[in-house]
Amino acid sequence: VQLVESGGGLVQRGGSLTLSCAASGDRIDDYAIGWFRQAPGKEREGVSCITVGSNRSSYKDSVKGRFTISRDNDERMVYLQLDRLKPEDTAVYYCVRSGGFWGRGTQVTVSS
């Protein structure tokens, strides 16, 4: 399976972005999908995850109430809505499928 992220960019504090993750080569129906991020000089960290049936999602504490994960299995897409962005959200965001499949990431930069 290949995962390709898009939707990153430069936004001001308080702004919004919608990240997309397109999967090819295999369906995503039977797998949990997550978003990770890595800021400059910091370790990679989990941001959010959504279960197979989309009935459960989880978030890193610092993004709860601001980020929303969703999936469209038919379209093989996973989304991460980023609202009320903060400069500390600046990072490369990665889409990950269970089984160890990672995309190459999309840069999110939040200016103050």
C-alpha positions, 0 to 999 in steps of 0.5 A: 500500500502507498500513502500520500499526504496532502493539504499542508501549508502555511497558516496563521495562528487560529487558522485551519487546514485539512490534511488528506491521506490517499491510499493506493495499492490496497483498501484501508477498510480493515485497518486502523489509520493514524496521523503522526507528526514530527517537529524540528528537533523533536521526536515523532509523536502520535496525533490521532487515530481512527478505528476500522469501523470509524466508531472510535477515534483518539487524540493527543491531549494537546489537539483535543477539541481542535483536530478531527480525524475521519475516513472514507473507506470507499474513496480510500481516504483519511482526513485530519481537520486542523482548526484553531492552529497554534505555532506549536502545531508546526510539524511534518504530518504523516499518515500511517496505516497499521502494519507499519505503512507510512506516507512521506508527510506534508508540512504544516507551518503555523505562524504567530 
